[in-house]
Amino acid sequence: MNRIKIIYLVSIFAALASCSKDDYRLDKSVTPFVRFNFLASSAGVPLEYPSVSTTIIPSSSYENKSVKTLKVPVSLTSMDLKSPVVVNFSTATTGDLDTFSVNPESELLFQPNKLTDTIYVSFDQRWKNKQAITLKLENASNPEVHIGNLNTNSPNNVFTINLEDVSTTYTFPVKDLVVKGEAGETIDFKVNFPNGFIPSEIESASIFKFTNGFEYSLTHDDFGDNRSSITYHLTLLEDIQNDDARYETKINLVNITNYIATGNTSLTIVKPIKSQRDVQAYPASKFTDPTNAFYLTYGEHWFNNNENCAWMTFNALTFPVVATKDNPNAILYSDRGTSNPNDDIYHDAFKIGFNVASGTNTVNSFGLKRWFSNESNSAAISPGFNITSALEFFPANGTSKTEGTVLVIPQDITIGSSATNTHVIAISGEGTYKEISNGLFEISFELKLTNDKLFGGTVSTQYRMYNNRTYPKPAALSIPCPKEVTL
């Protein structure tokens, strides 16, 4: 019998091993045999149950570039197995024994209705150097069972795992999730690890960066034996039921030691607007004047002043947010005096931002310069002082021209003291706006700033903003206030 016929017969036995004995009839004089039955695709991906193939030839070795548990199947071919058979195997390595563990340790069990068993090779730490792990079938409790294929060319009684350089990455399998907005509501999401992960490397690592638009807690399942993904549970800690408002939180994967964020690295969790907004309500127009490059809005925030909390004033150049024509929130600002629609200018009817009229300096969006000492006013170092899309308005009932809800658009801003000392700060918040007297609008909201190094987490305070420099002084509050921090 030549080699081609031998391989063909082995493939038939591999395919028939999963069938009941009523499904086939073969000569019972064939000697039963046990061998490694590891199959991998042309891309080097191991086939796992329930995937099968009658064309792939079992391999005697595998180049392993993953820290996921590797499953090595061992199959027993027998025409009429009457009783259980135990097969012993040994494990040897050219490297560090602590790099991996094997389960079961040395014995495989085959039964009349179970002709395949599996050796699980798990990796509890990252190997430093390339090494080989050799699994060898030694003997069977039934002396009639031959160790290896019934040939000398491809016996498959030894299987070698070559541990190569490994690259561990992670990604989100989905980009967006929607919540109802009820306190106590929980949604689940996964982080996938295509090449697996080492629990000790992940358990205390900060793999996320957050831009939070609502309060929530985050937990995850025990790592267990599944090294392909981690399931996280996000639980809302507050009701976000305003139908006129969109609430949004972003969770981004960041690069850490040994793990690179790839593919889809951002997950957006949204409680969408349920009511429609009429662009003709145009609340952004109450706080901007596109004809005046130096138009200011005026504000006060509850802040520490010589160890006492007080309303502290600020102002900032305020501009509309340019929108594309196809944006559902776009409203025509100017046709430039031409009949050509391609040069028309549109603004977002519901958003405003803060920026300089020209140059490379910065404005004082939300009075943020009072929050810090030693800050740089250069846009190259502290671009976060210019928040070009900062507030979004949601008219009451979608149509009100006098009142509604406002959100601080969740985003990350960068503020620093020098090019080598910058800090990424997540901002968010919400509140209301209302016409409090003829033509005078007040925005009342809470602003939240998050940065572990600067604030030890999240800090917040109350804000009032006006579209005129003359406004009633806000009443004093009985709440704490943040202090200036040094960058």
BATOR-453840 format. One record per residue (C-alpha): x, y, z; residue number from 1; residue in one letter; chain. Coordinates in pm, 1 decimal, m for minus. Layout:
BEGIN
         u         v         w  pos  code  unit
         X         Y         Z  NUM     A     A
...
! end
This chain:
BEGIN
         u         v         w  pos  code  unit
       0.0       0.0       0.0    1     M     A
     152.0     328.6    m100.6    2     N     A
     142.4     649.0     103.5    3     R     A
    m145.9     806.7     m88.4    4     I     A
    m369.6     512.5     m14.7    5     K     A
    m266.2     514.6     349.5    6     I     A
    m351.1     882.9     391.2    7     I     A
    m683.2     831.4     213.0    8     Y     A
    m772.7     546.0     446.7    9     L     A
    m676.7     752.7     754.0   10     V     A
    m899.8    1037.1     633.2   11     S     A
   m1188.8     795.7     598.4   12     I     A
   m1133.7     665.5     950.5   13     F     A
   m1119.4    1025.1    1083.2   14     A     A
   m1450.3    1107.5     920.0   15     A     A
   m1617.4     786.4    1034.8   16     L     A
   m1498.6     818.5    1394.4   17     A     A
   m1784.9    1059.0    1465.6   18     S     A
   m2050.9     824.9    1321.8   19     C     A
   m2239.8     546.6    1494.5   20     S     A
   m2135.8     195.0    1394.5   21     K     A
   m2472.5     148.8    1220.6   22     D     A
   m2366.8     414.3     970.6   23     D     A
   m2090.5     208.6     812.1   24     Y     A
   m1966.8    m141.9     754.5   25     R     A
   m1593.9    m217.3     736.7   26     L     A
   m1381.4    m522.8     782.0   27     D     A
   m1355.2    m577.5    1157.5   28     K     A
   m1008.8    m722.8    1111.7   29     S     A
    m860.3    m369.9    1089.1   30     V     A
    m633.5    m312.9    1389.7   31     T     A
    m767.6     m35.2    1618.7   32     P     A
    m528.5     257.6    1645.1   33     F     A
    m500.1     590.9    1825.4   34     V     A
    m327.3     904.3    1693.7   35     R     A
    m323.9    1282.8    1713.5   36     F     A
    m591.5    1429.1    1487.4   37     N     A
    m503.4    1800.5    1485.3   38     F     A
    m642.8    1982.2    1180.0   39     L     A
    m569.0    2340.9    1077.8   40     A     A
    m688.8    2554.5     789.4   41     S     A
    m457.1    2689.3     520.7   42     S     A
    m442.7    3010.5     726.8   43     A     A
    m314.6    2815.5    1026.7   44     G     A
    m640.3    2833.5    1225.2   45     V     A
    m713.2    2513.0    1421.2   46     P     A
   m1042.3    2344.7    1340.6   47     L     A
   m1256.9    2293.9    1647.5   48     E     A
   m1574.9    2098.9    1701.9   49     Y     A
   m1827.3    2109.5    1537.8   50     P     A
   m1612.7    2201.6    1233.5   51     S     A
   m1498.4    1896.8    1036.3   52     V     A
   m1295.5    1829.3     724.0   53     S     A
   m1234.7    1516.2     517.1   54     T     A
    m969.3    1682.8     301.0   55     T     A
    m724.2    1831.1     553.6   56     I     A
    m444.9    1594.8     653.9   57     I     A
    m376.0    1582.0    1030.9   58     P     A
     m64.0    1775.1    1130.0   59     S     A
     224.9    1651.3    1338.0   60     S     A
     316.3    2005.8    1451.9   61     S     A
     168.1    2351.0    1490.5   62     Y     A
     319.5    2700.4    1495.1   63     E     A
     139.7    2861.7    1789.5   64     N     A
     121.6    3242.9    1790.7   65     K     A
    m165.0    3275.2    2037.8   66     S     A
    m208.8    3260.2    2414.7   67     V     A
    m555.9    3107.2    2382.1   68     K     A
    m601.4    2755.6    2512.0   69     T     A
    m495.1    2518.8    2236.1   70     L     A
    m713.5    2210.1    2188.4   71     K     A
    m530.7    1903.3    2059.0   72     V     A
    m772.2    1623.1    1961.9   73     P     A
    m671.4    1258.0    1981.9   74     V     A
    m884.1     999.7    1798.4   75     S     A
    m920.5     625.3    1835.6   76     L     A
   m1025.6     430.2    1526.2   77     T     A
   m1194.4      99.4    1598.2   78     S     A
   m1459.3    m100.0    1418.4   79     M     A
   m1606.9    m250.0    1731.7   80     D     A
   m1487.4     m97.9    2060.2   81     L     A
   m1643.4    m303.6    2341.4   82     K     A
   m1506.0    m133.6    2655.4   83     S     A
   m1329.7     187.0    2765.0   84     P     A
    m967.2     235.4    2670.3   85     V     A
    m717.9     454.9    2856.9   86     V     A
    m426.7     595.8    2656.7   87     V     A
    m129.6     746.2    2836.6   88     N     A
      67.8    1034.9    2696.5   89     F     A
     374.3    1234.9    2804.6   90     S     A
     463.6    1603.2    2781.9   91     T     A
     809.1    1753.3    2733.3   92     A     A
     934.0    2102.2    2655.2   93     T     A
    1253.7    2274.4    2549.4   94     T     A
    1165.1    2579.8    2758.1   95     G     A
     999.8    2689.7    3081.1   96     D     A
     753.9    2440.3    3230.8   97     L     A
     568.9    2724.2    3407.6   98     D     A
     470.7    2875.1    3073.9   99     T     A
     188.8    2628.7    3017.7  100     F     A
     m31.1    2365.0    3175.8  101     S     A
    m183.2    2051.1    3027.2  102     V     A
    m524.7    1903.2    3104.5  103     N     A
    m559.8    1611.2    3146.0  104     P     A
    m208.1    1562.6    3271.2  105     E     A
    m131.4    1219.6    3122.9  106     S     A
    m439.9    1007.3    3051.5  107     E     A
    m702.1    1008.3    2777.2  108     L     A
   m1023.6     809.0    2792.8  109     L     A
   m1204.3     652.8    2495.4  110     F     A
   m1536.7     473.2    2508.5  111     Q     A
   m1761.5     296.7    2253.2  112     P     A
   m1966.0     614.9    2205.6  113     N     A
   m1671.8     854.9    2248.4  114     K     A
   m1382.6     788.3    2014.7  115     L     A
   m1217.2    1133.2    2047.9  116     T     A
   m1063.6    1295.3    2353.8  117     D     A
    m885.9    1631.1    2379.9  118     T     A
    m566.3    1760.3    2539.4  119     I     A
    m601.8    2123.1    2649.3  120     Y     A
    m279.9    2323.8    2652.3  121     V     A
    m332.9    2648.9    2846.4  122     S     A
     m96.4    2942.3    2884.0  123     F     A
     m99.4    3119.5    3219.9  124     D     A
     195.4    3345.4    3143.6  125     Q     A
     361.1    3486.4    2835.9  126     R     A
     664.9    3297.4    2712.2  127     W     A
     981.5    3503.3    2676.3  128     K     A
    1164.8    3284.8    2427.2  129     N     A
    1057.9    3049.4    2155.1  130     K     A
    1017.5    2693.9    2277.6  131     Q     A
     864.3    2362.3    2178.7  132     A     A
     610.9    2148.8    2364.0  133     I     A
     604.0    1783.4    2262.5  134     T     A
     307.6    1556.1    2333.2  135     L     A
     365.2    1184.2    2280.8  136     K     A
     121.3     894.7    2293.8  137     L     A
     289.2     623.5    2501.7  138     E     A
      66.4     319.6    2551.4  139     N     A
    m293.1     199.1    2577.8  140     A     A
    m470.5      m2.3    2846.0  141     S     A
    m587.4    m237.6    2569.1  142     N     A
    m278.0    m394.0    2412.1  143     P     A
    m466.8    m446.2    2084.4  144     E     A
    m479.7     m68.1    2029.5  145     V     A
    m188.9      37.3    1811.3  146     H     A
     m14.5     364.9    1905.3  147     I     A
     m12.3     586.5    1597.1  148     G     A
    m141.4     541.6    1243.8  149     N     A
     m95.9     202.5    1076.9  150     L     A
     196.0     328.8     870.9  151     N     A
     548.3     455.9     919.2  152     T     A
     523.5     772.6     705.4  153     N     A
     273.4     968.0     917.6  154     S     A
     224.7     786.3    1247.2  155     P     A
      92.6    1100.1    1426.3  156     N     A
     185.6     952.2    1762.5  157     N     A
     386.4    1266.2    1843.9  158     V     A
     256.4    1621.4    1823.6  159     F     A
     483.4    1925.9    1858.9  160     T     A
     364.7    2275.8    1949.2  161     I     A
     618.7    2540.9    1854.7  162     N     A
     565.5    2857.1    2059.9  163     L     A
     641.9    3148.9    1830.5  164     E     A
     633.3    3525.9    1878.6  165     D     A
     283.0    3624.5    1983.3  166     V     A
      91.0    3947.2    1925.3  167     S     A
    m207.9    4002.2    2154.1  168     T     A
    m475.3    4245.9    2043.5  169     T     A
    m828.7    4336.1    2140.9  170     Y     A
   m1134.0    4485.4    1975.5  171     T     A
   m1505.1    4551.4    2022.5  172     F     A
   m1728.4    4317.9    1817.8  173     P     A
   m1996.1    4591.8    1793.5  174     V     A
   m1982.2    4970.8    1760.6  175     K     A
   m2311.6    5086.9    1911.2  176     D     A
   m2550.1    4988.9    2189.3  177     L     A
   m2879.5    5149.9    2290.1  178     V     A
   m3017.5    5181.1    2643.9  179     V     A
   m3372.5    5262.3    2751.6  180     K     A
   m3241.2    5501.6    3015.5  181     G     A
   m3385.7    5341.3    3328.3  182     E     A
   m3188.3    5342.2    3654.4  183     A     A
   m3072.3    4987.0    3727.0  184     G     A
   m3087.2    4885.3    3361.0  185     E     A
   m2797.2    4657.3    3261.5  186     T     A
   m2656.2    4591.9    2917.9  187     I     A
   m2372.4    4357.3    2829.7  188     D     A
   m2089.6    4396.9    2583.0  189     F     A
   m1778.9    4200.5    2497.4  190     K     A
   m1415.9    4272.7    2431.0  191     V     A
   m1274.4    4015.7    2191.2  192     N     A
    m915.4    3890.3    2207.8  193     F     A
    m840.1    3721.4    1872.4  194     P     A
    m513.5    3574.6    2003.3  195     N     A
    m631.2    3529.2    2361.1  196     G     A
    m516.1    3700.8    2678.6  197     F     A
    m326.4    3630.2    2999.3  198     I     A
    m558.9    3703.5    3296.8  199     P     A
    m277.8    3832.9    3518.3  200     S     A
    m190.2    4090.9    3250.8  201     E     A
    m548.2    4215.5    3215.3  202     I     A
    m704.3    4199.1    3561.3  203     E     A
    m540.9    4516.6    3695.6  204     S     A
    m484.4    4698.2    3365.2  205     A     A
    m678.1    5005.7    3249.5  206     S     A
    m782.2    4904.7    2900.6  207     I     A
   m1057.5    5168.3    2860.9  208     F     A
   m1078.0    5543.5    2817.9  209     K     A
   m1419.6    5690.4    2899.8  210     F     A
   m1621.1    5986.4    2776.4  211     T     A
   m1927.2    5967.1    2997.1  212     N     A
   m2263.6    6122.2    2925.2  213     G     A
   m2441.7    5951.9    3215.9  214     F     A
   m2360.8    5773.7    3540.4  215     E     A
   m2307.4    5397.7    3538.5  216     Y     A
   m2107.0    5116.7    3695.5  217     S     A
   m1897.2    4864.2    3505.2  218     L     A
   m1819.8    4504.8    3606.3  219     T     A
   m1705.1    4196.9    3417.9  220     H     A
   m1746.0    3821.0    3435.3  221     D     A
   m1476.9    3600.9    3583.2  222     D     A
   m1212.6    3526.0    3323.1  223     F     A
   m1261.2    3150.5    3359.1  224     G     A
   m1116.8    2927.7    3090.0  225     D     A
   m1246.4    3130.7    2795.8  226     N     A
    m950.5    3337.2    2681.8  227     R     A
   m1116.8    3462.8    2361.9  228     S     A
   m1333.7    3737.7    2511.9  229     S     A
   m1438.0    3915.4    2832.0  230     I     A
   m1802.4    4003.4    2897.6  231     T     A
   m1867.6    4337.7    3069.8  232     Y     A
   m2188.2    4454.6    3237.7  233     H     A
   m2281.5    4823.9    3228.5  234     L     A
   m2548.8    4924.2    3482.6  235     T     A
   m2714.6    5265.7    3474.2  236     L     A
   m2700.6    5451.9    3805.1  237     L     A
   m2942.3    5728.4    3703.7  238     E     A
   m3263.3    5779.2    3510.5  239     D     A
   m3205.0    5944.8    3174.6  240     I     A
   m3564.9    5963.7    3059.5  241     Q     A
   m3585.1    6302.3    2887.5  242     N     A
   m3730.5    6218.0    2546.1  243     D     A
   m3602.5    6546.4    2405.4  244     D     A
   m3239.9    6470.8    2486.6  245     A     A
   m2975.5    6236.4    2351.7  246     R     A
   m2744.6    6083.8    2613.5  247     Y     A
   m2421.2    5931.8    2493.6  248     E     A
   m2126.8    5756.3    2656.6  249     T     A
   m1818.9    5640.5    2468.1  250     K     A
   m1585.1    5364.8    2582.3  251     I     A
   m1257.4    5345.3    2391.1  252     N     A
    m996.3    5072.0    2400.4  253     L     A
    m643.2    5200.0    2459.7  254     V     A
    m305.9    5040.5    2399.7  255     N     A
    m138.7    4890.3    2705.7  256     I     A
     171.6    4680.6    2759.7  257     T     A
     152.5    4368.4    2538.5  258     N     A
    m196.4    4453.8    2405.3  259     Y     A
    m280.9    4665.3    2103.3  260     I     A
    m629.1    4802.0    2031.5  261     A     A
    m719.9    4716.9    1671.7  262     T     A
   m1021.4    4717.2    1443.0  263     G     A
   m1324.5    4866.1    1613.2  264     N     A
   m1177.3    5039.4    1918.1  265     T     A
   m1475.0    5258.4    2015.8  266     S     A
   m1810.9    5158.5    2164.4  267     L     A
   m2088.4    5419.6    2176.6  268     T     A
   m2375.1    5366.7    2422.1  269     I     A
   m2673.6    5588.5    2352.3  270     V     A
   m3015.0    5675.3    2489.3  271     K     A
   m3148.8    5834.4    2170.2  272     P     A
   m3387.7    6121.8    2127.8  273     I     A
   m3742.8    5996.0    2108.1  274     K     A
   m3910.5    6323.3    2008.5  275     S     A
   m3838.6    6504.2    1685.0  276     Q     A
   m3669.3    6844.7    1683.3  277     R     A
   m3792.5    7120.3    1454.9  278     D     A
   m3496.2    7311.1    1312.9  279     V     A
   m3716.4    7622.0    1304.3  280     Q     A
   m3697.5    7628.3    1684.5  281     A     A
   m3328.4    7714.1    1618.9  282     Y     A
   m3208.1    7752.0    1981.5  283     P     A
   m2846.6    7794.0    1869.2  284     A     A
   m2941.3    8131.5    1719.5  285     S     A
   m3022.0    8263.0    2068.7  286     K     A
   m2655.6    8225.1    2169.1  287     F     A
   m2464.8    8311.5    1850.6  288     T     A
   m2431.4    8593.9    1601.3  289     D     A
   m2246.1    8478.0    1288.4  290     P     A
   m2214.7    8838.6    1169.3  291     T     A
   m2003.0    8925.7    1474.9  292     N     A
   m1669.8    8743.5    1501.5  293     A     A
   m1634.7    8875.5    1855.6  294     F     A
   m1974.9    8774.6    1989.1  295     Y     A
   m1955.7    8668.1    2353.2  296     L     A
   m2167.4    8461.4    2585.0  297     T     A
   m2129.9    8529.1    2955.3  298     Y     A
   m2118.8    8279.2    3235.6  299     G     A
   m2069.5    8205.0    3600.8  300     E     A
   m1966.8    7884.8    3771.1  301     H     A
   m1972.5    7777.1    4134.2  302     W     A
   m1603.1    7764.0    4224.8  303     F     A
   m1356.3    7797.1    4509.6  304     N     A
   m1249.1    8156.1    4574.1  305     N     A
    m998.2    8192.8    4858.9  306     N     A
   m1138.1    7882.8    5031.5  307     E     A
   m1495.8    7999.9    4990.6  308     N     A
   m1744.7    7882.8    4730.9  309     C     A
   m1880.9    8161.9    4512.9  310     A     A
   m2014.6    8236.0    4166.8  311     W     A
   m1715.1    8327.9    3947.6  312     M     A
   m1760.6    8501.6    3612.7  313     T     A
   m1615.8    8421.4    3268.6  314     F     A
   m1696.0    8484.0    2903.5  315     N     A
   m1604.9    8321.3    2573.9  316     A     A
   m1626.5    8392.3    2202.4  317     L     A
   m1920.0    8184.2    2080.5  318     T     A
   m1990.0    8052.2    1731.6  319     F     A
   m2242.3    7834.9    1548.2  320     P     A
   m2142.0    7485.0    1439.2  321     V     A
   m2117.1    7446.4    1063.1  322     V     A
   m2325.5    7157.7     925.4  323     A     A
   m2356.1    6980.6     594.5  324     T     A
   m2669.6    7023.4     388.1  325     K     A
   m2778.3    6663.1     443.1  326     D     A
   m2750.3    6688.9     822.9  327     N     A
   m3105.7    6653.0     965.0  328     P     A
   m3026.2    6937.4    1206.8  329     N     A
   m2897.2    7172.6     935.8  330     A     A
   m3060.1    7508.1     877.9  331     I     A
   m2964.9    7742.1     593.7  332     L     A
   m2762.0    8039.2     712.0  333     Y     A
   m2656.2    8194.9     381.3  334     S     A
   m2687.9    8122.9       9.9  335     D     A
   m2398.3    8365.8     m48.2  336     R     A
   m2620.4    8566.7    m281.4  337     G     A
   m2597.2    8308.8    m558.6  338     T     A
   m2835.7    8061.0    m715.9  339     S     A
   m2575.1    7785.0    m686.2  340     N     A
   m2681.3    7557.2    m395.6  341     P     A
   m2333.0    7407.3    m374.5  342     N     A
   m2190.4    7715.4    m201.7  343     D     A
   m2470.7    7749.6      55.7  344     D     A
   m2371.1    7768.4     423.1  345     I     A
   m2559.6    7561.8     679.7  346     Y     A
   m2543.4    7571.7    1057.8  347     H     A
   m2649.9    7314.3    1312.8  348     D     A
   m2972.3    7448.8    1459.8  349     A     A
   m2902.9    7287.9    1796.5  350     F     A
   m2528.0    7324.7    1865.0  351     K     A
   m2288.6    7601.0    1963.3  352     I     A
   m1916.1    7609.8    2028.6  353     G     A
   m1637.8    7831.3    2161.6  354     F     A
   m1328.2    7931.0    1970.9  355     N     A
   m1093.1    8215.8    1887.5  356     V     A
   m1183.9    8447.2    1598.5  357     A     A
    m834.2    8393.5    1455.3  358     S     A
    m481.0    8313.9    1564.4  359     G     A
    m331.5    8037.6    1778.0  360     T     A
    m443.7    8138.3    2126.6  361     N     A
    m742.7    8003.0    2317.7  362     T     A
   m1071.1    8123.7    2463.8  363     V     A
   m1202.3    8042.3    2808.1  364     N     A
   m1466.6    7779.6    2728.1  365     S     A
   m1668.0    7705.9    3043.2  366     F     A
   m1423.4    7922.3    3240.3  367     G     A
   m1184.4    7624.6    3236.5  368     L     A
    m875.8    7840.5    3280.9  369     K     A
    m985.0    7901.8    3637.9  370     R     A
    m975.7    7527.1    3701.7  371     W     A
    m597.2    7511.0    3648.3  372     F     A
    m275.7    7685.6    3737.7  373     S     A
      31.8    7687.8    3518.8  374     N     A
    m183.9    7621.4    3211.3  375     E     A
     m66.5    7704.8    2859.5  376     S     A
    m292.4    7933.9    2657.4  377     N     A
    m149.4    7802.0    2329.9  378     S     A
    m391.8    7602.1    2116.3  379     A     A
    m102.9    7371.7    2023.6  380     A     A
     m62.6    7265.1    2388.2  381     I     A
    m411.5    7325.4    2528.9  382     S     A
    m654.7    7279.6    2237.5  383     P     A
    m919.1    7186.0    2495.7  384     G     A
    m974.1    7548.8    2588.3  385     F     A
   m1135.0    7589.4    2243.4  386     N     A
   m1439.1    7359.8    2235.1  387     I     A
   m1575.8    7412.1    1887.2  388     T     A
   m1882.2    7190.4    1941.9  389     S     A
   m1968.5    7224.5    2308.4  390     A     A
   m2342.0    7246.1    2384.9  391     L     A
   m2642.4    7081.7    2222.5  392     E     A
   m2999.4    7203.0    2274.6  393     F     A
   m3320.5    7002.3    2279.0  394     F     A
   m3632.2    7223.9    2259.4  395     P     A
   m3921.6    7122.7    2482.1  396     A     A
   m4163.4    6911.6    2277.4  397     N     A
   m3918.6    6948.7    1990.8  398     G     A
   m4065.8    7284.2    1889.0  399     T     A
   m4032.9    7530.8    2177.0  400     S     A
   m3848.3    7852.1    2096.9  401     K     A
   m3812.9    7953.7    2460.5  402     T     A
   m3702.3    7652.7    2666.4  403     E     A
   m3570.6    7298.1    2668.1  404     G     A
   m3286.9    7070.6    2771.8  405     T     A
   m2916.8    7119.0    2709.9  406     V     A
   m2630.7    6867.0    2706.5  407     L     A
   m2258.8    6922.9    2727.4  408     V     A
   m2147.8    6718.7    2426.1  409     I     A
   m1938.8    6431.5    2572.1  410     P     A
   m1581.1    6448.1    2445.3  411     Q     A
   m1216.5    6440.6    2543.6  412     D     A
   m1027.5    6768.1    2564.2  413     I     A
    m652.6    6819.8    2604.1  414     T     A
    m505.9    7080.8    2837.8  415     I     A
    m144.2    7113.0    2943.7  416     G     A
     132.0    7331.3    3078.5  417     S     A
     387.6    7238.3    2811.0  418     S     A
     425.4    7014.7    2508.1  419     A     A
     554.7    6736.8    2733.4  420     T     A
     293.3    6780.9    3006.6  421     N     A
     m61.6    6751.3    2874.7  422     T     A
    m371.9    6589.3    3019.8  423     H     A
    m673.3    6437.2    2846.5  424     V     A
    m992.1    6529.2    3031.3  425     I     A
   m1335.9    6384.5    2958.1  426     A     A
   m1618.5    6636.8    2983.3  427     I     A
   m1994.6    6585.3    2996.7  428     S     A
   m2300.6    6730.5    3168.0  429     G     A
   m2661.4    6834.4    3126.7  430     E     A
   m2915.7    7093.4    3230.6  431     G     A
   m3184.4    7323.6    3094.0  432     T     A
   m3221.0    7653.5    2907.8  433     Y     A
   m3498.3    7909.3    2920.9  434     K     A
   m3588.7    8261.9    2820.9  435     E     A
   m3599.6    8428.7    3163.7  436     I     A
   m3694.3    8776.3    3034.8  437     S     A
   m3753.9    8933.3    2697.4  438     N     A
   m3463.7    8817.7    2475.9  439     G     A
   m3250.1    8707.7    2773.7  440     L     A
   m3175.6    8335.3    2780.3  441     F     A
   m3018.1    8146.0    3067.4  442     E     A
   m2849.3    7805.2    3039.5  443     I     A
   m2831.8    7619.8    3371.3  444     S     A
   m2627.1    7300.8    3375.5  445     F     A
   m2377.4    7079.0    3556.2  446     E     A
   m2033.9    7029.0    3400.9  447     L     A
   m1839.0    6711.6    3482.4  448     K     A
   m1464.7    6673.7    3431.5  449     L     A
   m1295.1    6334.0    3455.1  450     T     A
    m922.8    6266.2    3490.3  451     N     A
    m777.9    6028.3    3746.9  452     D     A
    m443.1    6204.0    3781.7  453     K     A
    m574.6    6558.9    3813.8  454     L     A
    m900.3    6502.6    4000.2  455     F     A
    m881.2    6146.3    4128.8  456     G     A
   m1181.4    6063.3    3909.7  457     G     A
   m1475.1    6290.5    3829.5  458     T     A
   m1544.7    6637.9    3966.4  459     V     A
   m1834.7    6865.6    3880.3  460     S     A
   m1993.6    7200.8    3949.7  461     T     A
   m2288.3    7416.7    3850.2  462     Q     A
   m2287.5    7666.0    3561.0  463     Y     A
   m2506.6    7951.3    3441.4  464     R     A
   m2459.6    8105.8    3096.7  465     M     A
   m2632.5    8403.0    2933.3  466     Y     A
   m2661.4    8559.5    2590.0  467     N     A
   m2624.1    8912.0    2730.0  468     N     A
   m2368.4    9071.2    2959.5  469     R     A
   m2651.7    9206.9    3175.7  470     T     A
   m2822.2    8932.4    3372.2  471     Y     A
   m2944.5    8866.9    3729.7  472     P     A
   m2677.3    8735.8    3964.2  473     K     A
   m2744.3    8367.9    4045.4  474     P     A
   m2840.2    8287.2    4403.3  475     A     A
   m2571.4    8127.1    4619.8  476     A     A
   m2571.9    7746.9    4636.4  477     L     A
   m2526.3    7519.6    4935.0  478     S     A
   m2307.7    7263.0    4759.2  479     I     A
   m1929.5    7202.7    4756.1  480     P     A
   m1717.0    7355.6    4480.4  481     C     A
   m1398.6    7244.1    4304.4  482     P     A
   m1055.5    7395.3    4362.0  483     K     A
    m788.1    7496.6    4122.1  484     E     A
    m540.9    7217.2    4037.5  485     V     A
    m181.5    7251.2    3923.5  486     T     A
     m97.6    7095.5    3588.2  487     L     A
! end
